[in-house]
Amino acid sequence: MKLATYNVNGINGRLEVLLRWLAEAKPDVVCLQELKAPDEKFPRREIERAGYGAI
C-alpha cells in the first residue's frame, strides 16, 4: 500500500498539478494539506474522476 501526503496550498488553484501528480504517483491513500477551500468549493467530482474519494 502506498500512502502519501501532499501540501497542495490551495486545491482549486493547483488542481491541475494535483491531478497530474496523482496520475504519476498513483498512491493508494493521499492526505491533502493546506486545502484552503470550504467544503462547498472542494472539487469532489474532479477528485472522484481521478479514481479517489474524499472524506
Sequence and secondary structure as in RCSB ss.txt:
>XXXX:A:sequence
MKLATYNVNGINGRLEVLLRWLAEAKPDVVCLQELKAPDEKFPRREIERAGYGAI
>XXXX:A:secstr
  EEEEE SSTTTSHHHHHHHHHHH  SEEEEE     GGGS HHHHHHTT    
